[in-house]
Amino acid sequence: MNSLRAIAGAVAICVLASPQPAHAQISPNAVWSCEFTNSPTDCGLYLEAAASTRATLVGPGRDGPTAVQLTTQPGDINIAGSGSNERADLVLARSSTYCNQGQDEWWAHSLMFPPGYVPPPVASVWNWGALFDFHNSSPGGGQPNFMVYATPTGLELHMAGGANTVNRPSDPGYYSIAIGPITKNVWYDFVYHVKWSSGSDGLFQAWLNGKQVMNYSGPNLYVSQSCYLKIANYHTALGVPVSAVHSRVVMAHTQADVQIGSGGAPPPSQVAVPNVVGQTQAAATSALTSAGLTAGTVTQQSSTTVPSGNVISESPAAGTSVASASAVNLVVSSGAPPPTQVAVPNVVGQTQAAATSALTSAGLTAGTVTQQSSTTVASGNVISESPAAGTSVASASAVNLVVSSGATPPPPPPPPPVVTKNPVYDFSGSGKSDILWRNSSTGQNVLWLMNGATVASAPALPTVANLNWIIAGAGDFNGDGKADILWHNQSTGQSQIWFMNGGTLSSAADTYTVSDTHWAIVGVGDFDGDGKADILWRNKSTGQNAIWFMNGGSIKSTANITTVTDQNWTVAGVGDFSGDGKADILWHDTVTGQNQVWLMNGGTVASSAAILTVSDLNWHVVGVGDFDGDGKVDILLRNGSTGQNAIWFMNGATIVSSTSIQSVTDLNWKIVSVGDYNGDGQADILWRNGSTGQNAIFFMNGGTVASTLYPPSQPVAGWTVALH
């Protein structure tokens, strides 16, 4: 059956009411009928499905105790020519369908969409489903002569016939009509009056729940063909199980002999299925009996959440109205399945990545990873594992690893004299760092002028509503001892400097526009030692790097520095690592964990040196600052998985010592800036909780958190610290 990629004219039913079940016998005058009393393949039907379990009896039916539920599972493709579509159909032979040229007959069937039915969703390709059809008898292409058809917008009835095979809505002999939306857990009672013909004298009339919805005249067979009945659940592959329920299929010569109640039997009373989920099997059986129902098939299923012997689910579901004495099937927990035992593989000596892969392949997980220095095991390789190799443990257990961090760095040399400098992001000239906020939704900007953890004042700066403008950095561009703000437009390549006097915008200057938007500002620092901040650029496409040497808002000169074409290398920080009064550049490789310092002399890379590689990529450089007050910036790292934090104390490109500082395991807390907030000449750490909006400052004394204080909270929605 070809999928149709169009929806024809709409004649919709306003209300699809759920009629009360009639529970009447089939008329003795019926030529053929099926109520699925004993098996899905009663009445001469045969199954086209991936497995016999795709067709099951459920209850109650439309006018009897049973109906048939057809279910497809993901992957039920290539069934009886279905190709990439999924199929579970019951088929009646042509000899029993009586679908021949000139035959005049009446049909009826009832259809329900249970909770497990998934309507065709709207998608980039057409999705559809066929529920009931009279299929043309010859093999090969061509739409069925009639089908009940589901689309993303509702149910339709489709016709095809005549001298030519119909494949598309535009072909002669095609007809369709919309009949309304899909509603679950109600019976759709269809009645059809049909005169089969490949000519103009063909007739197909349809009623739904007693209301006529189609009156078609014209060919409804292909020339020289007959057709056969398919009770269907056939649809495009949706990747989830899909179920449809069919009941009471009848063919006779008169309308009276197919309509519900034609047998005259009185309907049984209806009762609501009680909710027995979570009860013991005995209690559930008792509750069903008290409600006038019976316990049907009981299936055992393992569960890690429902205690052994208790009910996991029931079918029909609680609250469903069913005939008294109907059976309710139960799924009962057999308890949690026993874990599979596996042997811990030997991963000692392997890299952390290889060890993690080996554990995963063995059905285990990498647990806690602890760093430990070693003079014999290479950095990033496993020193030991716990439990030990060969130990039998439950599948999915965690194996803890101790990973080498390399040899312990040598002790630092005696500290040089302290160099007094203005702290970064000091907008007021107070000798203390301040905090600049930007709202990424509204474009508002607010400056907190800080005195330790106290907001001395919070002036609002001009709003920049065009969100293509980002704050690319801050520094003292005019040498007045107060930080200024550098803006960059990511769309146009424009740049602008706001010259600040505390919380007041004194003036603004546009710098040169770089229309190639691959160029991005990656740092601000005084590279030539003239007391005025300069701008570091990187081309994210070519790997070129350049410095603009600034005099206020003017570019006094530019320099192209060494190209780094490997885009895995990123600028992780700018600061004076050597203490010569000129900014240097910290690089980090996001794939290998390598780190490197370029010691700069203006626009020249005077020297470069690799520093310690951190192969655990959960560790990130989150800031640079002079934590020990020696006039040389140090490196702050955070583990995004464990919440550990560490400082590398630097002398140029050498790690003279390292220390772990207080862990913050709540990963909602992020390090958002480094600055000297109390003016003691040593960098402090600004934290922000992205979930609650809280802010905190670690006031540092070298590698020790001397105290923690909390500035006011700032709402989460849109507000971020603009300078990092």
C-alpha positions in Angstrom: 0.0 0.0 0.0 1.5 3.3 -1.0 1.6 6.2 1.4 -0.6 9.1 0.2 0.9 12.5 0.5 -2.2 14.6 0.4 -5.4 15.2 2.4 -8.4 15.6 0.2 -11.6 17.7 1.0 -12.9 17.7 4.5 -16.4 16.8 5.7 -15.9 16.3 9.5 -18.2 14.9 12.1 -18.5 17.4 15.0 -18.8 14.9 17.8 -17.8 11.2 17.9 -19.8 10.1 20.8 -19.0 6.8 22.5 -22.1 4.6 22.3 -22.8 2.2 25.1 -21.8 -1.4 24.3 -24.8 -3.3 22.9 -23.5 -6.8 23.7 -25.9 -8.3 21.2 -25.6 -11.5 19.2 -24.8 -11.4 15.5 -27.9 -11.8 13.3 -28.4 -15.4 12.1 -28.9 -13.9 8.6 -25.3 -12.7 8.4 -23.3 -14.2 5.5 -20.0 -13.9 7.4 -19.1 -12.5 10.8 -16.3 -12.6 13.4 -16.3 -11.6 17.1 -12.9 -13.2 17.9 -14.4 -15.5 20.5 -11.5 -17.9 20.8 -8.6 -16.7 18.8 -7.5 -13.7 16.6 -7.6 -16.0 13.6 -11.2 -17.2 14.2 -13.5 -17.1 11.2 -11.0 -18.0 8.5 -8.7 -15.1 9.1 -4.9 -15.4 8.9 -2.2 -13.1 10.4 0.4 -11.0 8.6 2.7 -9.9 11.3 6.3 -10.3 12.7 5.0 -12.7 15.4 1.8 -14.4 16.5 1.9 -12.3 19.7 1.2 -9.2 17.7 -2.5 -10.2 17.7 -4.1 -10.8 21.1 -7.6 -11.1 22.5 -8.8 -8.3 24.8 -12.1 -7.6 26.4 -14.8 -6.5 26.3 -15.6 -6.4 22.6 -18.2 -4.1 21.0 -21.1 -6.5 21.5 -19.4 -9.5 23.1 -16.7 -10.4 25.7 -13.7 -10.2 23.3 -12.1 -8.1 20.6 -8.8 -8.4 18.9 -5.9 -6.0 19.5 -3.3 -5.7 16.7 0.1 -4.3 17.9 3.2 -3.4 16.0 6.6 -3.1 17.6 9.5 -1.0 16.3 11.2 -2.9 13.5 8.1 -4.8 12.3 9.0 -4.1 8.7 9.1 -6.1 5.5 5.9 -7.9 6.4 4.0 -9.2 3.4 5.4 -6.5 1.1 5.3 -3.6 3.7 8.8 -2.5 2.9 10.0 0.1 5.5 6.5 0.4 7.0 5.2 -1.6 10.0 2.3 -4.1 9.7 0.1 -6.4 11.9 -2.9 -7.3 9.7 -5.6 -10.0 9.8 -6.6 -11.1 6.3 -9.8 -12.7 4.9 -9.6 -14.7 1.7 -11.3 -13.4 -1.4 -13.7 -16.3 -1.5 -15.1 -15.2 1.9 -15.0 -11.5 1.2 -17.5 -11.8 -1.6 -15.9 -8.7 -3.3 -16.8 -9.4 -6.9 -18.1 -7.3 -9.9 -21.8 -6.5 -9.4 -22.0 -7.9 -5.8 -24.3 -5.8 -3.5 -23.7 -6.2 0.2 -23.7 -4.6 3.6 -20.7 -4.6 6.0 -20.2 -3.4 9.6 -17.2 -3.3 11.9 -16.2 -1.5 15.2 -12.9 0.1 15.8 -11.3 1.5 19.0 -8.1 3.5 19.5 -6.7 2.3 22.9 -4.2 4.2 25.0 -1.4 2.3 23.1 -2.5 3.8 19.8 0.0 6.5 18.4 -1.6 8.7 15.8 0.6 9.6 12.8 2.6 12.7 13.9 3.2 15.8 11.7 6.7 15.3 10.3 9.0 16.4 7.4 7.8 13.3 5.6 4.2 12.2 5.3 3.0 9.8 8.1 -0.1 7.7 7.8 -1.9 4.6 9.0 -4.4 2.1 7.6 -7.0 0.5 10.0 -9.4 -1.4 7.8 -9.4 -1.9 4.0 -10.7 -3.9 1.0 -7.5 -4.6 -0.8 -7.2 -5.1 -4.6 -6.7 -8.7 -5.5 -3.7 -8.4 -8.0 -0.2 -8.3 -6.7 1.9 -5.2 -7.2 1.1 -1.5 -6.9 -2.1 0.3 -6.5 -4.1 1.8 -3.6 -6.7 -0.4 -1.9 -10.2 -0.1 -3.2 -11.4 1.2 0.2 -9.7 2.0 3.5 -10.1 3.7 6.8 -7.0 5.9 6.9 -5.3 7.8 9.7 -3.5 11.1 9.1 -1.8 13.6 11.4 -5.1 15.6 11.2 -7.6 12.8 11.8 -9.5 10.0 10.1 -10.3 9.8 6.4 -12.1 7.3 4.1 -10.3 6.6 0.8 -11.6 5.0 -2.5 -9.8 3.8 -5.6 -10.9 1.9 -8.7 -11.5 2.0 -12.4 -9.6 1.1 -15.6 -6.2 2.4 -14.3 -4.2 1.5 -11.2 -4.4 4.4 -8.7 -1.2 5.3 -6.9 -1.5 9.0 -6.1 -4.4 11.4 -5.2 -4.0 13.0 -8.6 -4.6 9.7 -10.5 -8.1 9.2 -12.1 -10.3 7.0 -9.9 -9.1 8.3 -6.6 -11.5 9.7 -3.9 -11.1 10.6 -0.2 -13.1 12.4 2.5 -12.2 13.5 6.0 -14.5 12.3 8.8 -13.1 13.8 11.9 -10.5 13.7 14.7 -9.1 10.6 16.4 -10.4 10.0 19.9 -9.1 7.3 22.1 -11.1 4.8 24.2 -14.4 5.2 22.3 -15.9 2.8 19.8 -16.2 3.9 16.1 -19.1 1.9 14.7 -18.9 1.8 10.9 -21.6 0.5 8.5 -21.0 0.3 4.8 -23.4 -0.3 1.8 -21.4 -1.3 -1.3 -22.1 -2.3 -4.8 -18.7 -3.6 -6.2 -18.0 -2.4 -9.7 -15.1 -1.2 -11.9 -17.6 1.0 -13.8 -19.7 4.1 -13.1 -22.5 2.0 -11.5 -20.3 1.3 -8.4 -21.6 2.5 -5.0 -20.0 3.0 -1.6 -22.0 4.5 1.3 -20.6 4.8 4.8 -22.1 5.6 8.2 -20.2 6.3 11.4 -22.1 6.0 14.7 -25.4 6.3 12.9 -24.6 9.3 10.8 -23.9 9.1 7.0 -20.4 10.4 6.3 -19.9 9.2 2.6 -22.1 8.7 -0.4 -19.8 7.8 -3.3 -20.8 6.7 -6.8 -18.3 5.4 -9.3 -15.7 2.7 -9.8 -14.6 0.9 -6.6 -12.8 -2.1 -8.2 -10.1 -2.2 -10.7 -11.0 -3.8 -14.1 -10.8 -7.6 -14.0 -10.0 -7.6 -10.2 -11.8 -8.5 -7.1 -10.7 -7.6 -3.5 -10.3 -9.1 0.0 -10.8 -7.8 3.5 -7.9 -6.6 5.8 -8.5 -5.8 9.4 -5.4 -3.7 9.8 -2.8 -1.9 11.8 -0.4 -0.8 9.0 1.5 2.5 9.2 4.7 4.3 8.6 7.5 3.3 11.1 7.1 5.6 14.2 9.8 4.0 16.5 7.2 3.1 19.2 4.7 0.3 19.8 1.3 1.1 18.1 -2.0 -0.8 18.9 -5.5 -0.8 17.5 -8.6 -2.8 18.6 -11.1 -4.3 16.2 -14.5 -5.9 17.1 -17.7 -7.3 15.5 -17.0 -7.5 11.7 -20.2 -8.5 9.9 -21.2 -9.0 6.2 -24.9 -9.5 5.2 -27.4 -8.6 2.5 -29.4 -6.0 4.5 -28.7 -3.1 6.8 -30.8 -4.7 9.5 -28.6 -7.8 9.6 -25.3 -5.9 10.2 -26.4 -3.1 12.6 -25.6 -3.4 16.3 -28.4 -5.2 18.2 -29.5 -7.2 15.1 -29.4 -10.4 17.2 -31.7 -9.1 19.9 -29.7 -10.2 22.9 -30.0 -8.0 26.0 -26.8 -6.1 27.0 -25.0 -7.1 30.2 -24.4 -4.6 32.9 -21.4 -2.4 32.8 -18.9 -2.0 35.7 -15.7 0.2 36.1 -12.4 -1.7 36.4 -11.0 -0.9 39.9 -7.4 0.3 40.3 -5.4 -2.7 41.7 -1.9 -1.5 40.6 0.4 -1.8 43.6 -1.7 -4.3 45.4 -0.7 -7.9 46.1 -2.0 -10.4 43.6 -4.4 -11.9 46.2 -5.7 -8.4 47.1 -6.1 -7.5 43.4 -8.0 -10.7 42.7 -10.3 -10.1 45.6 -11.0 -6.5 44.5 -11.8 -7.6 41.0 -14.2 -10.3 42.3 -15.9 -7.7 44.6 -16.4 -5.5 41.5 -18.1 -8.3 39.6 -15.0 -9.1 37.4 -12.5 -11.9 37.2 -8.8 -12.1 37.2 -7.7 -13.0 33.7 -4.2 -13.9 32.5 -1.5 -13.2 35.1 2.0 -12.4 33.6 5.2 -12.3 35.7 7.6 -9.5 35.0 10.7 -8.4 36.8 10.7 -4.9 38.4 13.2 -2.9 40.4 10.4 -0.6 41.7 7.4 -2.8 42.5 7.8 -5.4 45.3 7.6 -9.1 44.3 4.0 -10.3 44.2 2.5 -6.9 43.6 0.6 -5.7 40.5 2.6 -3.7 38.0 -0.3 -3.0 35.6 -3.8 -4.1 34.6 -5.6 -4.4 31.3 -8.1 -3.0 30.7 -6.9 0.0 32.7 -8.5 1.2 35.9 -11.6 3.2 35.3 -12.5 1.5 32.0 -16.2 0.6 31.7 -16.5 -3.1 30.8 -19.2 -5.8 30.9 -19.7 -7.5 34.3 -17.8 -10.9 34.6 -15.1 -9.6 32.2 -11.6 -10.7 32.7 -8.9 -8.2 33.8 -5.4 -9.3 32.9 -2.6 -8.6 35.5 1.1 -8.1 35.2 2.6 -9.1 38.6 6.2 -8.3 39.8 8.6 -11.1 40.2 11.0 -8.8 42.0 14.3 -7.3 40.8 16.3 -9.5 38.4 19.5 -10.9 39.8 22.5 -8.8 38.7 24.9 -10.5 36.2 28.4 -11.1 37.6 31.4 -9.9 35.6 35.2 -9.9 36.2 36.9 -6.6 36.7 39.4 -6.2 33.8 43.0 -5.2 34.4 43.3 -1.5 33.4 46.5 -0.6 35.4 48.9 1.3 33.1 46.3 2.3 30.6 45.3 5.9 29.9 42.2 7.0 31.8 40.2 7.1 28.5 41.3 3.5 27.5 40.5 2.3 31.0 37.1 3.8 31.0 36.4 2.2 27.6 37.6 -1.2 28.8 35.3 -1.0 31.9 32.4 0.0 29.7 33.0 -3.0 27.4 33.0 -5.3 30.4 29.6 -4.0 31.5 31.0 -1.8 34.3 31.4 1.9 34.9 34.3 4.2 35.9 33.7 5.3 39.5 35.6 7.9 41.5 38.8 9.0 39.7 41.5 10.2 42.1 44.6 12.1 41.0 47.9 11.0 42.5 51.5 12.1 41.6 53.9 9.4 40.4 57.5 9.3 39.2 57.0 5.9 37.6 53.5 6.1 35.9 53.0 8.5 33.0 50.6 11.4 33.6 47.0 10.4 32.7 47.6 6.7 33.1 46.0 4.4 35.8 48.1 3.7 38.9 45.6 1.3 40.6 41.9 0.2 40.5 39.4 -0.8 43.1 38.0 -3.5 43.2 41.2 -5.2 41.9 41.5 -6.8 38.5 39.9 -10.3 38.4 37.4 -9.6 41.2 33.8 -10.8 40.4 31.3 -8.0 40.8 27.7 -7.2 39.7 27.2 -5.8 36.2 27.1 -2.0 36.1 29.2 -1.7 39.3 31.6 1.2 39.6 35.4 0.6 39.5 37.4 3.4 41.2 40.6 4.6 39.5 43.7 6.3 40.8 45.3 8.2 37.9 48.8 9.6 37.7 49.1 13.4 37.6 52.8 13.1 36.8 55.7 13.9 39.1 55.1 16.4 41.9 56.1 19.9 40.8 59.4 21.1 42.5 59.1 23.5 45.4 58.8 27.2 44.4 61.8 29.5 44.6 61.7 32.4 47.2 59.0 34.8 46.1 60.2 38.1 44.5 59.1 41.4 45.9 55.4 42.2 45.7 54.5 44.3 42.7 51.5 46.6 43.4 49.1 46.9 40.5 45.5 48.0 39.9 43.2 45.0 40.2 41.4 43.9 37.1 37.9 45.2 36.5 38.4 48.2 38.9 36.0 50.7 37.4 36.1 53.2 40.3 39.9 53.3 40.9 39.4 52.1 44.5 42.0 49.3 44.2 39.2 46.8 44.4 37.5 44.8 41.6 33.9 45.5 40.6 31.2 43.3 39.0 29.6 44.1 35.6 26.3 42.5 34.8 24.5 42.1 31.4 21.0 40.8 30.7 21.2 38.6 27.7 17.4 38.9 27.1 16.8 42.7 27.6 20.2 44.1 26.9 20.3 45.9 30.3 23.7 46.6 31.9 24.4 47.2 35.6 27.7 47.8 37.4 28.2 46.8 41.0 30.9 48.9 42.6 32.3 46.6 45.3 33.8 47.0 48.7 34.7 43.5 49.6 31.4 41.5 49.4 29.4 44.7 49.9 27.8 46.5 46.9 28.7 50.1 47.6 26.5 51.3 44.7 24.8 49.7 41.7 24.5 52.2 38.8 22.6 51.2 35.7 24.5 51.7 32.5 22.9 52.4 29.1 20.9 49.5 27.7 22.2 47.9 24.6 19.1 46.1 23.2 20.8 44.7 20.1 22.0 41.4 21.5 24.6 41.0 18.7 26.7 43.4 20.8 28.6 41.5 23.5 30.9 42.7 26.2 34.2 41.3 24.9 36.4 42.5 27.8 37.5 45.3 30.0 40.7 47.1 30.7 42.2 50.5 31.3 42.4 51.7 27.7 43.1 55.4 28.5 45.5 55.0 31.4 43.4 56.8 34.0 43.6 53.9 36.5 39.9 52.9 35.9 38.7 50.0 33.8 36.8 50.7 30.6 34.4 48.4 28.7 35.2 46.8 25.2 32.1 45.9 23.1 32.1 43.8 19.9 29.2 43.2 17.4 29.3 39.6 16.4 27.2 40.2 13.3 28.8 43.3 11.8 32.4 43.1 13.2 32.1 46.6 14.8 34.0 47.3 18.1 33.5 50.2 20.5 35.1 51.2 23.8 33.1 52.8 26.7 35.4 55.0 28.8 34.2 54.8 32.3 34.5 57.0 35.4 33.2 54.7 38.1 29.6 54.0 37.3 29.4 56.8 34.7 29.9 56.5 30.9 32.2 59.4 30.2 32.5 58.9 26.4 32.5 56.2 23.8 34.8 55.5 20.8 34.3 53.3 17.7 37.4 51.3 16.8 38.1 49.6 13.4 35.4 47.3 12.0 36.6 43.8 11.2 33.9 42.6 8.7 35.4 39.0 8.6 33.3 37.6 11.5 35.7 34.7 11.9 37.9 37.1 13.9 36.9 37.2 17.6 38.3 39.1 20.6 39.8 36.6 22.9 41.6 38.7 25.5 42.5 42.2 26.8 45.8 43.1 28.4 48.7 45.6 28.4 51.0 43.8 26.0 53.5 46.6 25.5 53.7 47.8 29.1 52.6 51.4 28.4 49.9 51.3 31.1 47.1 51.1 28.6 45.1 47.9 27.7 45.5 46.3 24.3 43.2 43.8 22.4 44.0 40.2 21.4 42.2 38.8 18.3 42.0 35.2 17.0 40.6 34.0 13.7 38.4 30.9 14.4 38.8 29.7 10.8 42.5 30.2 9.9 44.1 30.2 13.3 45.7 33.6 12.8 46.3 35.7 15.9 46.9 39.5 16.1 47.2 42.3 18.7 45.9 45.9 18.5 48.0 48.2 20.5 45.7 50.9 21.8 45.9 54.5 22.9 42.5 55.2 24.3 40.1 54.5 21.4 42.8 54.7 18.7 44.8 51.8 17.3 48.4 53.1 17.4 49.7 49.9 15.8 49.0 46.2 15.1 51.0 43.0 15.1 50.4 39.6 13.7 51.7 36.9 16.0 52.2 33.2 15.5 49.4 31.4 13.8 47.9 28.4 15.6 45.8 26.5 12.9 44.6 23.7 15.3 41.3 25.1 16.5 41.4 22.8 19.5 43.9 25.3 21.0 42.0 28.1 22.7 43.1 31.2 24.5 42.4 30.4 28.2 43.7 33.6 29.7 45.7 36.8 29.4 47.9 38.1 32.2 51.5 38.9 33.2 53.0 35.5 34.0 56.6 36.7 34.0 56.2 39.9 36.1 57.8 42.1 33.4 54.7 44.4 33.3 53.6 43.0 29.9 50.7 40.7 29.3 51.3 37.1 28.3 49.0 34.4 26.7 47.8 31.1 28.2 46.7 28.5 25.7 44.7 25.3 26.4 44.0 22.3 24.0 40.4 21.2 24.7 41.0 17.7 23.2 44.4 16.7 24.7 44.4 18.7 27.9 47.8 20.3 27.0 48.6 23.8 28.2 51.2 26.3 27.0 52.3 29.8 28.0 53.5 32.4 25.4 55.7 35.0 27.2 55.2 38.2 25.2 57.4 41.2 24.5 54.9 43.5 22.9 53.9 41.9 19.6 56.6 39.3 19.7 56.4 35.8 21.2 59.7 36.1 23.3 59.4 32.4 24.3 56.8 29.6 24.7 56.7 26.7 27.0 54.4 23.7 27.6 53.2 23.3 31.1 51.5 20.4 32.8 49.1 18.4 30.6 45.8 17.6 32.3 44.4 14.6 30.4 41.2 14.4 32.5 39.1 16.8 30.3 36.7 17.4 33.2 39.4 19.9 34.4 39.0 23.4 32.9 41.0 26.6 33.2 38.4 29.0 34.7 40.5 32.1 35.4 43.9 33.7 35.9 44.9 36.0 38.7 47.7 36.8 41.1 46.7 34.7 44.0 49.9 34.9 46.0 50.6 38.6 45.4 54.0 38.1 43.8 53.2 40.2 40.7 52.8 37.2 38.5 49.4 35.7 37.5 48.5 32.2 38.5 46.1 29.7 37.0 42.7 28.6 38.5 41.2 25.2 37.5 37.9 23.6 38.2 36.7 20.0 37.7 33.3 20.2 36.0 32.4 16.6 37.1 33.7 16.3 40.7 33.5 20.0 41.8 37.3 20.0 42.8 39.2 23.2 42.5 43.0 23.9 42.2 45.5 26.7 41.8 48.8 26.5 39.9 51.2 29.1 41.3 53.3 30.3 38.3 56.7 31.8 37.7 56.6 32.6 34.0 55.9 29.3 32.3 56.9 27.2 35.3 54.5 25.7 37.9 56.4 26.5 41.1 53.7 24.8 43.3 50.0 23.7 43.1 47.3 23.4 45.7 43.8 22.0 45.9 41.3 24.4 47.4 37.8 23.9 48.8 35.7 21.6 46.6 32.2 22.8 45.6 30.3 19.7 44.6 27.1 21.5 43.8 27.7 22.0 40.1 25.1 24.7 39.8 27.9 26.9 41.3 30.2 28.2 38.6 33.4 30.3 38.8 32.4 33.5 36.9 35.3 35.8 37.5 38.6 36.4 39.3 39.5 39.7 40.8 40.9 41.4 44.0 37.6 42.3 45.7 39.2 43.4 49.1 42.2 45.2 47.7 44.8 43.1 49.5 46.9 42.5 46.4 45.8 38.9 46.1 43.2 37.6 43.6 39.8 36.3 44.9 37.2 34.1 43.3 33.6 35.1 42.4 31.0 32.3 42.2 27.4 32.3 40.9 24.7 29.7 41.3 23.0 29.4 38.0 19.9 27.8 39.6 19.2 30.1 42.5 20.9 33.3 41.5 23.1 33.4 44.6 26.6 34.9 44.5 29.6 34.2 46.7 33.2 35.4 47.0 36.1 33.2 48.2 38.5 35.7 49.7 41.9 34.1 49.1 45.2 34.2 51.0 47.4 32.4 48.4 46.0 28.9 48.2 43.8 29.2 51.3 40.2 30.3 51.4 40.5 32.8 54.2 36.7 33.5 54.2 33.5 33.2 52.1 31.0 36.0 51.9 27.8 36.4 49.9 27.0 39.5 47.9 23.3 40.1 47.1 21.6 37.5 44.8 20.9 38.5 41.2 17.9 37.0 39.4 18.8 34.1 37.1 16.6 35.1 34.2 18.9 36.7 31.6 21.5 38.1 34.1 25.1 37.0 33.8 28.5 38.3 35.0 29.8 39.9 31.8 33.6 39.8 32.7 35.4 36.5 33.3 
